[in-house]
């Protein structure tokens, strides 16, 4: 692993760190999607972005990733035998 880090001029460790941060960001987005589904509370992206429509669009895309992860997680859990739906 040290040889790989030397050959890539230290980029290999940065890729690991970037992957970790990306996973954490997706996890936070999925958490916010779960809050939206269970409580109905939604995030107001226009409050954060203000007049900037580009930032608002990026926030909506980010939250959309969390919705997609949430949908896929529910679909996988629902099709497995380890979970059952109780209401």
C-alpha positions in Angstrom: 0.0 0.0 0.0 2.9 2.3 0.7 4.4 1.6 -2.7 1.1 2.4 -4.3 0.9 5.7 -2.4 4.5 6.5 -3.5 3.8 5.7 -7.1 0.7 7.9 -7.2 2.4 10.8 -5.4 0.1 10.5 -2.4 -3.1 10.6 -4.4 -4.2 7.1 -3.2 -4.7 8.3 0.4 -6.7 11.3 -0.9 -9.0 9.1 -2.9 -9.8 7.2 0.3 -10.5 10.3 2.2 -12.7 11.7 -0.7 -14.6 8.4 -0.8 -15.2 8.6 2.9 -16.6 12.2 2.7 -18.8 11.3 -0.3 -20.2 8.3 1.6 -20.9 10.5 4.6 -22.6 13.1 2.4 -24.9 10.4 0.9 -25.7 9.1 4.3 -26.7 12.6 5.5 -28.9 13.1 2.4 -30.6 9.7 3.0 -31.2 10.7 6.6 -32.9 13.9 5.5 -35.0 11.9 3.0 -36.0 9.6 5.9 -37.0 12.6 8.0 -39.0 13.9 5.1 -40.8 10.6 4.7 -41.6 10.0 8.3 -42.5 13.5 9.4 -43.3 15.4 6.3 -40.7 18.1 7.1 -38.9 19.3 4.0 -35.7 21.3 3.6 -36.1 24.8 2.2 -33.3 25.1 -0.2 -34.2 28.7 -1.1 -33.5 29.8 2.5 -29.9 28.6 2.1 -29.4 29.6 -1.5 -31.1 32.9 -1.3 -31.3 34.5 -4.8 -28.9 32.0 -6.3 -30.9 29.5 -8.3 -27.8 27.5 -9.2 -27.1 26.7 -5.5 -30.7 25.8 -5.0 -30.6 23.4 -8.0 -27.5 21.7 -6.5 -29.1 21.3 -3.1 -32.2 19.8 -4.7 -30.1 17.4 -6.7 -28.2 16.5 -3.5 -31.4 15.8 -1.6 -32.7 13.8 -4.7 -29.7 11.5 -4.2 -30.9 10.8 -0.7 -34.4 10.1 -1.9 -33.0 7.6 -4.5 -30.9 5.9 -1.9 -33.9 5.7 0.4 -36.1 4.2 -2.3 -33.4 1.6 -3.2 -32.8 0.7 0.4 -36.6 0.2 1.1 -36.9 -1.9 -2.1 -33.9 -4.2 -1.2 -35.1 -4.5 2.4 -38.7 -5.3 1.3 -37.6 -8.0 -1.1 -35.3 -9.8 1.5 -36.5 -12.3 4.0 -34.9 -10.5 6.9 -37.6 -7.7 7.1 -41.3 -7.7 7.4 -43.7 -4.8 7.0 -45.8 -4.0 10.1 -48.1 -1.1 10.4 
